[in-house]
Amino acid sequence: MTPLLIDFPVFDPVAIAIGPLAIRWYALAYICGIVIGWFYARSLLKKERLWGGPAPVSAVQLDDFILWVTIGIILGGRTGYVLFYNLPHFIQDPLDIFQLWNGGMSFHGGFMGCVIAVIWFARRNGLPILSLGDITTAVAPIGLLLGRIANFIKPELWGRAADPDLPWAMIFPTDPTHLPRHPSQLYEAGLEGLLLFCILAVMIRFGALKRPGFILGSFVALYGAARIVSELFREPDPQLGFLWRGMTMGMLLSVPMLIVGAILVIRALRKPSVHHATPSLQAQP
């Protein structure tokens, strides 16, 4: 019986080429994720009903913050990959750390880079840390969606071996085993990207931004859960394999996110909803 497989669509690794300038899909995903997220964040700031009054962050401050969070994503993501996923290799060849075009970014490291950027920028500009964190995580699934699609296009980070009769099983051209595998990059794009974005958008629609830290905590916890589920179908990194009790590095790094996210959500719910007074409603002296 011939296995029911989907032929892997072969993509040119270069998305845009203008003379000697070449932009790969991986870089394009980061660029588009940041730009689209920036526009979405600005649209959230304009809607006072979502905040119970004027947003605690201005559009100008958000524009300045974009550079900070971009640096946090890149430095944190690369640092996380070096430390968590392939430290022996980079100790042996430290110059490879700077070869970002070859891939190798850790979400958990990038997230920590964003946390540092949020705290640092908020303190320097007198902004509420939790509200700035809410805005940042509200748009984060956009970048995750595009990043996972870029992983699929490359292709890298493919799934575990699948039942050959699975209708959507694929043989990835870069896989030396040529086994039918789960397209786990697309699973992650759906769970960590599209589904998570929709859930957070519904929460925002029903006033979640009026409770500082609620969207931040929800993102942290829900991403942790989505990542753990996705890791059940994703092939572990070959240099690491399975770790404690058959868990992968992605699972181990996501477990603390479930705990921290739950704590943030509970704290946000215990505090009264914030209603920022507009000038017309403020008490007159």
TILO-81086 format. One record per residue (C-alpha): x, y, z; residue in one letter; residue number from 1. Coordinates in nm, 4 decimals, padded with zeros to 6 digits. Example, Ala and Ser with C-alpha at 12.3 -4.5 7.8 and 13.67 -1.06 7.14 Angstrom:
<atom px="01.2300" py="-00.4500" pz="00.7800" aa="A" i="1"/>
<atom px="01.3670" py="-00.1060" pz="00.7140" aa="S" i="2"/>
This chain:
<atom px="00.0000" py="00.0000" pz="00.0000" aa="M" i="1"/>
<atom px="00.1419" py="00.3382" pz="-00.0978" aa="T" i="2"/>
<atom px="00.1618" py="00.5811" pz="00.1976" aa="P" i="3"/>
<atom px="-00.0603" py="00.8862" pz="00.1795" aa="L" i="4"/>
<atom px="00.1975" py="01.1642" pz="00.1854" aa="L" i="5"/>
<atom px="00.1904" py="01.5300" pz="00.0914" aa="I" i="6"/>
<atom px="00.4817" py="01.6355" pz="-00.1249" aa="D" i="7"/>
<atom px="00.6848" py="01.8977" pz="00.0554" aa="F" i="8"/>
<atom px="00.6648" py="02.2256" pz="-00.1383" aa="P" i="9"/>
<atom px="01.0182" py="02.3312" pz="-00.2242" aa="V" i="10"/>
<atom px="01.0803" py="02.6999" pz="-00.1567" aa="F" i="11"/>
<atom px="01.3652" py="02.9249" pz="-00.2579" aa="D" i="12"/>
<atom px="01.5425" py="03.0064" pz="00.0721" aa="P" i="13"/>
<atom px="01.5777" py="03.3671" pz="-00.0443" aa="V" i="14"/>
<atom px="01.2490" py="03.5564" pz="-00.0188" aa="A" i="15"/>
<atom px="01.3607" py="03.8854" pz="-00.1758" aa="I" i="16"/>
<atom px="01.6727" py="03.9502" pz="-00.3855" aa="A" i="17"/>
<atom px="01.7689" py="04.2947" pz="-00.5089" aa="I" i="18"/>
<atom px="02.1093" py="04.2772" pz="-00.6716" aa="G" i="19"/>
<atom px="02.3583" py="04.1556" pz="-00.4102" aa="P" i="20"/>
<atom px="02.1042" py="04.2132" pz="-00.1309" aa="L" i="21"/>
<atom px="01.9219" py="03.8944" pz="-00.0329" aa="A" i="22"/>
<atom px="01.6596" py="03.8667" pz="00.2412" aa="I" i="23"/>
<atom px="01.5827" py="03.5144" pz="00.3552" aa="R" i="24"/>
<atom px="01.2422" py="03.3969" pz="00.4737" aa="W" i="25"/>
<atom px="01.3697" py="03.3673" pz="00.8309" aa="Y" i="26"/>
<atom px="01.4727" py="03.7332" pz="00.8427" aa="A" i="27"/>
<atom px="01.1585" py="03.8401" pz="00.6576" aa="L" i="28"/>
<atom px="00.9436" py="03.6665" pz="00.9192" aa="A" i="29"/>
<atom px="01.1105" py="03.8685" pz="01.1952" aa="Y" i="30"/>
<atom px="01.0779" py="04.1950" pz="01.0023" aa="I" i="31"/>
<atom px="00.7118" py="04.1419" pz="00.9145" aa="C" i="32"/>
<atom px="00.6278" py="04.0180" pz="01.2633" aa="G" i="33"/>
<atom px="00.7707" py="04.3308" pz="01.4240" aa="I" i="34"/>
<atom px="00.6144" py="04.5708" pz="01.1720" aa="V" i="35"/>
<atom px="00.2679" py="04.4114" pz="01.1769" aa="I" i="36"/>
<atom px="00.2815" py="04.3826" pz="01.5549" aa="G" i="37"/>
<atom px="00.3731" py="04.7508" pz="01.5777" aa="W" i="38"/>
<atom px="00.0681" py="04.8527" pz="01.3700" aa="F" i="39"/>
<atom px="-00.1596" py="04.6271" pz="01.5755" aa="Y" i="40"/>
<atom px="-00.0232" py="04.7669" pz="01.9024" aa="A" i="41"/>
<atom px="-00.0832" py="05.1235" pz="01.7808" aa="R" i="42"/>
<atom px="-00.4431" py="05.0335" pz="01.6973" aa="S" i="43"/>
<atom px="-00.4927" py="04.9006" pz="02.0521" aa="L" i="44"/>
<atom px="-00.3557" py="05.2208" pz="02.2031" aa="L" i="45"/>
<atom px="-00.6061" py="05.4304" pz="02.0057" aa="K" i="46"/>
<atom px="-00.9111" py="05.2511" pz="02.1488" aa="K" i="47"/>
<atom px="-00.9763" py="05.4112" pz="02.4871" aa="E" i="48"/>
<atom px="-01.2693" py="05.1816" pz="02.5605" aa="R" i="49"/>
<atom px="-01.0251" py="04.8900" pz="02.5855" aa="L" i="50"/>
<atom px="-00.8336" py="05.0689" pz="02.8616" aa="W" i="51"/>
<atom px="-01.1191" py="05.2457" pz="03.0395" aa="G" i="52"/>
<atom px="-00.9736" py="05.5790" pz="02.9290" aa="G" i="53"/>
<atom px="-00.6527" py="05.6969" pz="02.7617" aa="P" i="54"/>
<atom px="-00.3966" py="05.4198" pz="02.7169" aa="A" i="55"/>
<atom px="-00.1106" py="05.4300" pz="02.9714" aa="P" i="56"/>
<atom px="00.1409" py="05.4257" pz="02.6848" aa="V" i="57"/>
<atom px="00.1462" py="05.6865" pz="02.4079" aa="S" i="58"/>
<atom px="00.1978" py="05.6108" pz="02.0400" aa="A" i="59"/>
<atom px="00.5264" py="05.8039" pz="02.0454" aa="V" i="60"/>
<atom px="00.6523" py="05.5972" pz="02.3387" aa="Q" i="61"/>
<atom px="00.5522" py="05.2791" pz="02.1571" aa="L" i="62"/>
<atom px="00.7482" py="05.3907" pz="01.8511" aa="D" i="63"/>
<atom px="01.0577" py="05.4378" pz="02.0667" aa="D" i="64"/>
<atom px="01.0015" py="05.1020" pz="02.2354" aa="F" i="65"/>
<atom px="01.0065" py="04.9088" pz="01.9062" aa="I" i="66"/>
<atom px="01.3843" py="04.9413" pz="01.8785" aa="L" i="67"/>
<atom px="01.4302" py="04.8233" pz="02.2356" aa="W" i="68"/>
<atom px="01.2108" py="04.5160" pz="02.1962" aa="V" i="69"/>
<atom px="01.3711" py="04.4290" pz="01.8610" aa="T" i="70"/>
<atom px="01.7143" py="04.4281" pz="02.0222" aa="I" i="71"/>
<atom px="01.5745" py="04.2227" pz="02.3106" aa="G" i="72"/>
<atom px="01.4298" py="03.9616" pz="02.0744" aa="I" i="73"/>
<atom px="01.7492" py="03.9220" pz="01.8731" aa="I" i="74"/>
<atom px="02.0004" py="03.9250" pz="02.1578" aa="L" i="75"/>
<atom px="01.7804" py="03.7208" pz="02.3901" aa="G" i="76"/>
<atom px="01.6817" py="03.4700" pz="02.1232" aa="G" i="77"/>
<atom px="02.0377" py="03.4062" pz="02.0161" aa="R" i="78"/>
<atom px="02.1706" py="03.3956" pz="02.3716" aa="T" i="79"/>
<atom px="01.8987" py="03.1489" pz="02.4696" aa="G" i="80"/>
<atom px="01.9811" py="02.9214" pz="02.1778" aa="Y" i="81"/>
<atom px="02.3523" py="02.9288" pz="02.2587" aa="V" i="82"/>
<atom px="02.3014" py="02.8524" pz="02.6283" aa="L" i="83"/>
<atom px="02.0064" py="02.6111" pz="02.6167" aa="F" i="84"/>
<atom px="02.0467" py="02.4232" pz="02.2911" aa="Y" i="85"/>
<atom px="02.4043" py="02.4077" pz="02.1622" aa="N" i="86"/>
<atom px="02.6517" py="02.5446" pz="02.4153" aa="L" i="87"/>
<atom px="02.9329" py="02.2878" pz="02.3494" aa="P" i="88"/>
<atom px="02.9343" py="02.3745" pz="01.9777" aa="H" i="89"/>
<atom px="02.9556" py="02.7488" pz="02.0387" aa="F" i="90"/>
<atom px="03.2284" py="02.7053" pz="02.2979" aa="I" i="91"/>
<atom px="03.4288" py="02.5236" pz="02.0316" aa="Q" i="92"/>
<atom px="03.3412" py="02.7703" pz="01.7533" aa="D" i="93"/>
<atom px="03.2459" py="03.1007" pz="01.9218" aa="P" i="94"/>
<atom px="03.2399" py="03.2962" pz="01.5937" aa="L" i="95"/>
<atom px="02.9364" py="03.0910" pz="01.4872" aa="D" i="96"/>
<atom px="02.7361" py="03.2812" pz="01.7477" aa="I" i="97"/>
<atom px="02.7209" py="03.5763" pz="01.5101" aa="F" i="98"/>
<atom px="02.5998" py="03.3759" pz="01.2072" aa="Q" i="99"/>
<atom px="02.2328" py="03.4551" pz="01.2607" aa="L" i="100"/>
<atom px="02.1518" py="03.3901" pz="00.8939" aa="W" i="101"/>
<atom px="02.1986" py="03.0180" pz="00.9605" aa="N" i="102"/>
<atom px="01.9121" py="03.0200" pz="01.2096" aa="G" i="103"/>
<atom px="01.9274" py="02.9197" pz="01.5716" aa="G" i="104"/>
<atom px="01.6988" py="03.1331" pz="01.7872" aa="M" i="105"/>
<atom px="01.5294" py="03.0327" pz="02.1112" aa="S" i="106"/>
<atom px="01.1811" py="03.1608" pz="02.1880" aa="F" i="107"/>
<atom px="01.2394" py="03.1366" pz="02.5614" aa="H" i="108"/>
<atom px="01.5595" py="03.3384" pz="02.5295" aa="G" i="109"/>
<atom px="01.3865" py="03.5931" pz="02.3079" aa="G" i="110"/>
<atom px="01.1040" py="03.6191" pz="02.5593" aa="F" i="111"/>
<atom px="01.3479" py="03.6913" pz="02.8409" aa="M" i="112"/>
<atom px="01.5107" py="03.9536" pz="02.6201" aa="G" i="113"/>
<atom px="01.1680" py="04.1146" pz="02.5761" aa="C" i="114"/>
<atom px="01.1061" py="04.1056" pz="02.9522" aa="V" i="115"/>
<atom px="01.4321" py="04.2908" pz="03.0136" aa="I" i="116"/>
<atom px="01.3473" py="04.5430" pz="02.7396" aa="A" i="117"/>
<atom px="00.9996" py="04.6036" pz="02.8865" aa="V" i="118"/>
<atom px="01.1259" py="04.6551" pz="03.2413" aa="I" i="119"/>
<atom px="01.4163" py="04.8757" pz="03.1353" aa="W" i="120"/>
<atom px="01.2128" py="05.0941" pz="02.8975" aa="F" i="121"/>
<atom px="00.9193" py="05.1265" pz="03.1380" aa="A" i="122"/>
<atom px="01.1407" py="05.2407" pz="03.4247" aa="R" i="123"/>
<atom px="01.3295" py="05.4898" pz="03.2098" aa="R" i="124"/>
<atom px="01.0044" py="05.6441" pz="03.0852" aa="N" i="125"/>
<atom px="00.7858" py="05.6178" pz="03.3953" aa="G" i="126"/>
<atom px="00.5449" py="05.3685" pz="03.2377" aa="L" i="127"/>
<atom px="00.3532" py="05.0858" pz="03.4082" aa="P" i="128"/>
<atom px="00.5545" py="04.7697" pz="03.3490" aa="I" i="129"/>
<atom px="00.2563" py="04.5340" pz="03.3431" aa="L" i="130"/>
<atom px="00.0606" py="04.7423" pz="03.0905" aa="S" i="131"/>
<atom px="00.3609" py="04.7663" pz="02.8600" aa="L" i="132"/>
<atom px="00.4002" py="04.3898" pz="02.8999" aa="G" i="133"/>
<atom px="00.0342" py="04.3453" pz="02.8081" aa="D" i="134"/>
<atom px="00.0804" py="04.5368" pz="02.4822" aa="I" i="135"/>
<atom px="00.3963" py="04.3460" pz="02.3950" aa="T" i="136"/>
<atom px="00.2478" py="04.0008" pz="02.4523" aa="T" i="137"/>
<atom px="-00.0807" py="04.0902" pz="02.2815" aa="A" i="138"/>
<atom px="00.1074" py="04.1241" pz="01.9519" aa="V" i="139"/>
<atom px="00.3655" py="03.8494" pz="02.0118" aa="A" i="140"/>
<atom px="00.1610" py="03.5668" pz="01.8502" aa="P" i="141"/>
<atom px="00.1883" py="03.7479" pz="01.5158" aa="I" i="142"/>
<atom px="00.5651" py="03.7038" pz="01.5171" aa="G" i="143"/>
<atom px="00.5330" py="03.3463" pz="01.6401" aa="L" i="144"/>
<atom px="00.2972" py="03.2598" pz="01.3544" aa="L" i="145"/>
<atom px="00.5295" py="03.4018" pz="01.0903" aa="L" i="146"/>
<atom px="00.8401" py="03.2550" pz="01.2555" aa="G" i="147"/>
<atom px="00.6987" py="02.9018" pz="01.2556" aa="R" i="148"/>
<atom px="00.5969" py="02.9355" pz="00.8923" aa="I" i="149"/>
<atom px="00.9565" py="03.0389" pz="00.8178" aa="A" i="150"/>
<atom px="01.0761" py="02.7255" pz="01.0024" aa="N" i="151"/>
<atom px="00.8545" py="02.5220" pz="00.7704" aa="F" i="152"/>
<atom px="00.9776" py="02.6952" pz="00.4572" aa="I" i="153"/>
<atom px="01.3464" py="02.6511" pz="00.5447" aa="K" i="154"/>
<atom px="01.2706" py="02.3553" pz="00.6342" aa="P" i="155"/>
<atom px="01.3865" py="02.2933" pz="00.9920" aa="E" i="156"/>
<atom px="01.2534" py="02.1831" pz="01.3297" aa="L" i="157"/>
<atom px="01.0349" py="01.9202" pz="01.1665" aa="W" i="158"/>
<atom px="00.8158" py="01.6771" pz="01.3563" aa="G" i="159"/>
<atom px="00.8577" py="01.3270" pz="01.4875" aa="R" i="160"/>
<atom px="00.8085" py="01.0248" pz="01.2666" aa="A" i="161"/>
<atom px="00.4413" py="00.9844" pz="01.1806" aa="A" i="162"/>
<atom px="00.2194" py="00.6983" pz="01.0771" aa="D" i="163"/>
<atom px="00.2707" py="00.6642" pz="00.6997" aa="P" i="164"/>
<atom px="-00.1076" py="00.6592" pz="00.6630" aa="D" i="165"/>
<atom px="-00.1394" py="01.0054" pz="00.8165" aa="L" i="166"/>
<atom px="-00.2813" py="01.2085" pz="00.5249" aa="P" i="167"/>
<atom px="-00.0666" py="01.5158" pz="00.5939" aa="W" i="168"/>
<atom px="00.2597" py="01.3397" pz="00.6814" aa="A" i="169"/>
<atom px="00.5578" py="01.4806" pz="00.4908" aa="M" i="170"/>
<atom px="00.9080" py="01.3791" pz="00.3954" aa="I" i="171"/>
<atom px="01.1298" py="01.6815" pz="00.4457" aa="F" i="172"/>
<atom px="01.4100" py="01.7147" pz="00.1893" aa="P" i="173"/>
<atom px="01.6660" py="01.8104" pz="00.4557" aa="T" i="174"/>
<atom px="01.5855" py="01.5071" pz="00.6706" aa="D" i="175"/>
<atom px="01.8534" py="01.2397" pz="00.6141" aa="P" i="176"/>
<atom px="01.6216" py="00.9619" pz="00.7371" aa="T" i="177"/>
<atom px="01.3538" py="01.0368" pz="00.4720" aa="H" i="178"/>
<atom px="01.0832" py="00.9279" pz="00.7146" aa="L" i="179"/>
<atom px="00.7239" py="01.0540" pz="00.6941" aa="P" i="180"/>
<atom px="00.6970" py="01.3169" pz="00.9661" aa="R" i="181"/>
<atom px="00.4481" py="01.5488" pz="01.1327" aa="H" i="182"/>
<atom px="00.4686" py="01.9046" pz="00.9938" aa="P" i="183"/>
<atom px="00.5052" py="02.0239" pz="01.3528" aa="S" i="184"/>
<atom px="00.6101" py="02.3723" pz="01.2423" aa="Q" i="185"/>
<atom px="00.2540" py="02.4202" pz="01.1128" aa="L" i="186"/>
<atom px="00.1085" py="02.2767" pz="01.4334" aa="Y" i="187"/>
<atom px="00.3068" py="02.5359" pz="01.6264" aa="E" i="188"/>
<atom px="00.2048" py="02.8122" pz="01.3868" aa="A" i="189"/>
<atom px="-00.1580" py="02.7232" pz="01.4538" aa="G" i="190"/>
<atom px="-00.1338" py="02.6800" pz="01.8309" aa="L" i="191"/>
<atom px="00.1309" py="02.9349" pz="01.9345" aa="E" i="192"/>
<atom px="00.0394" py="03.1829" pz="01.6635" aa="G" i="193"/>
<atom px="-00.3143" py="03.1871" pz="01.5263" aa="L" i="194"/>
<atom px="-00.5055" py="03.0290" pz="01.8165" aa="L" i="195"/>
<atom px="-00.3179" py="03.2214" pz="02.0848" aa="L" i="196"/>
<atom px="-00.3674" py="03.5496" pz="01.8978" aa="F" i="197"/>
<atom px="-00.7428" py="03.4880" pz="01.8712" aa="C" i="198"/>
<atom px="-00.7767" py="03.3996" pz="02.2405" aa="I" i="199"/>
<atom px="-00.5897" py="03.7108" pz="02.3520" aa="L" i="200"/>
<atom px="-00.7881" py="03.9275" pz="02.1065" aa="A" i="201"/>
<atom px="-01.1155" py="03.8029" pz="02.2560" aa="V" i="202"/>
<atom px="-00.9853" py="03.8717" pz="02.6075" aa="M" i="203"/>
<atom px="-00.8877" py="04.2235" pz="02.5037" aa="I" i="204"/>
<atom px="-01.2303" py="04.2731" pz="02.3477" aa="R" i="205"/>
<atom px="-01.3900" py="04.1959" pz="02.6845" aa="F" i="206"/>
<atom px="-01.1741" py="04.4396" pz="02.8799" aa="G" i="207"/>
<atom px="-00.8655" py="04.2422" pz="02.9787" aa="A" i="208"/>
<atom px="-00.6381" py="04.5444" pz="02.9281" aa="L" i="209"/>
<atom px="-00.8156" py="04.7154" pz="03.2188" aa="K" i="210"/>
<atom px="-00.6489" py="04.4614" pz="03.4475" aa="R" i="211"/>
<atom px="-00.2724" py="04.5185" pz="03.4114" aa="P" i="212"/>
<atom px="-00.0821" py="04.1935" pz="03.3807" aa="G" i="213"/>
<atom px="-00.3797" py="03.9829" pz="03.2737" aa="F" i="214"/>
<atom px="-00.2868" py="03.9608" pz="02.9049" aa="I" i="215"/>
<atom px="00.0793" py="03.9158" pz="02.9960" aa="L" i="216"/>
<atom px="00.0001" py="03.6298" pz="03.2331" aa="G" i="217"/>
<atom px="-00.2440" py="03.4714" pz="02.9898" aa="S" i="218"/>
<atom px="00.0122" py="03.4792" pz="02.7105" aa="F" i="219"/>
<atom px="00.2844" py="03.3290" pz="02.9286" aa="V" i="220"/>
<atom px="00.0630" py="03.0454" pz="03.0554" aa="A" i="221"/>
<atom px="-00.1112" py="02.9704" pz="02.7254" aa="L" i="222"/>
<atom px="00.2125" py="02.9766" pz="02.5282" aa="Y" i="223"/>
<atom px="00.3673" py="02.7371" pz="02.7788" aa="G" i="224"/>
<atom px="00.0739" py="02.4983" pz="02.7375" aa="A" i="225"/>
<atom px="00.0726" py="02.5288" pz="02.3568" aa="A" i="226"/>
<atom px="00.4477" py="02.4686" pz="02.3377" aa="R" i="227"/>
<atom px="00.4291" py="02.1591" pz="02.5563" aa="I" i="228"/>
<atom px="00.1546" py="02.0146" pz="02.3349" aa="V" i="229"/>
<atom px="00.3492" py="02.0997" pz="02.0194" aa="S" i="230"/>
<atom px="00.6627" py="01.9345" pz="02.1554" aa="E" i="231"/>
<atom px="00.4741" py="01.6029" pz="02.1641" aa="L" i="232"/>
<atom px="00.4906" py="01.6085" pz="01.7827" aa="F" i="233"/>
<atom px="00.8238" py="01.7837" pz="01.7317" aa="R" i="234"/>
<atom px="01.1514" py="01.5974" pz="01.6879" aa="E" i="235"/>
<atom px="01.3913" py="01.6947" pz="01.9683" aa="P" i="236"/>
<atom px="01.7079" py="01.8776" pz="01.8695" aa="D" i="237"/>
<atom px="01.9589" py="01.6068" pz="01.7726" aa="P" i="238"/>
<atom px="02.2346" py="01.7458" pz="01.9942" aa="Q" i="239"/>
<atom px="02.0026" py="01.7220" pz="02.2971" aa="L" i="240"/>
<atom px="01.7528" py="01.4444" pz="02.2353" aa="G" i="241"/>
<atom px="01.5070" py="01.3577" pz="02.5104" aa="F" i="242"/>
<atom px="01.5926" py="01.4813" pz="02.8585" aa="L" i="243"/>
<atom px="01.4432" py="01.4229" pz="03.2033" aa="W" i="244"/>
<atom px="01.1597" py="01.1662" pz="03.1939" aa="R" i="245"/>
<atom px="01.1363" py="01.1870" pz="02.8171" aa="G" i="246"/>
<atom px="01.0774" py="01.5611" pz="02.8144" aa="M" i="247"/>
<atom px="01.2395" py="01.7900" pz="02.5607" aa="T" i="248"/>
<atom px="01.4220" py="02.1150" pz="02.6289" aa="M" i="249"/>
<atom px="01.1229" py="02.3078" pz="02.4956" aa="G" i="250"/>
<atom px="00.8961" py="02.1335" pz="02.7462" aa="M" i="251"/>
<atom px="01.1287" py="02.1912" pz="03.0415" aa="L" i="252"/>
<atom px="01.1605" py="02.5611" pz="02.9609" aa="L" i="253"/>
<atom px="00.7828" py="02.5944" pz="02.9220" aa="S" i="254"/>
<atom px="00.6832" py="02.4423" pz="03.2563" aa="V" i="255"/>
<atom px="00.7929" py="02.7522" pz="03.4542" aa="P" i="256"/>
<atom px="00.5883" py="02.9635" pz="03.2124" aa="M" i="257"/>
<atom px="00.2713" py="02.7824" pz="03.3196" aa="L" i="258"/>
<atom px="00.3423" py="02.8641" pz="03.6838" aa="I" i="259"/>
<atom px="00.4498" py="03.2261" pz="03.6322" aa="V" i="260"/>
<atom px="00.1609" py="03.2926" pz="03.3926" aa="G" i="261"/>
<atom px="-00.0956" py="03.1540" pz="03.6381" aa="A" i="262"/>
<atom px="00.0456" py="03.3722" pz="03.9185" aa="I" i="263"/>
<atom px="00.0240" py="03.6848" pz="03.7009" aa="L" i="264"/>
<atom px="-00.3354" py="03.6096" pz="03.5998" aa="V" i="265"/>
<atom px="-00.4441" py="03.5475" pz="03.9599" aa="I" i="266"/>
<atom px="-00.2781" py="03.8695" pz="04.0775" aa="R" i="267"/>
<atom px="-00.4434" py="04.0661" pz="03.7962" aa="A" i="268"/>
<atom px="-00.7871" py="03.9272" pz="03.8826" aa="L" i="269"/>
<atom px="-00.7480" py="04.0051" pz="04.2520" aa="R" i="270"/>
<atom px="-00.6877" py="04.3727" pz="04.1821" aa="K" i="271"/>
<atom px="-00.9757" py="04.6059" pz="04.0889" aa="P" i="272"/>
<atom px="-01.0217" py="04.6870" pz="03.7233" aa="S" i="273"/>
<atom px="-00.8370" py="05.0036" pz="03.6195" aa="V" i="274"/>
<atom px="-01.0445" py="05.2862" pz="03.4751" aa="H" i="275"/>
<atom px="-00.8272" py="05.5715" pz="03.3534" aa="H" i="276"/>
<atom px="-01.0141" py="05.8987" pz="03.3881" aa="A" i="277"/>
<atom px="-01.0451" py="06.1105" pz="03.0777" aa="T" i="278"/>
<atom px="-00.9961" py="06.4871" pz="03.1143" aa="P" i="279"/>
<atom px="-01.3707" py="06.5569" pz="03.0816" aa="S" i="280"/>
<atom px="-01.4476" py="06.3237" pz="03.3713" aa="L" i="281"/>
<atom px="-01.1804" py="06.4419" pz="03.6096" aa="Q" i="282"/>
<atom px="-01.2925" py="06.6329" pz="03.9177" aa="A" i="283"/>
<atom px="-01.2667" py="07.0091" pz="03.8816" aa="Q" i="284"/>
<atom px="-01.0589" py="07.1944" pz="04.1441" aa="P" i="285"/>
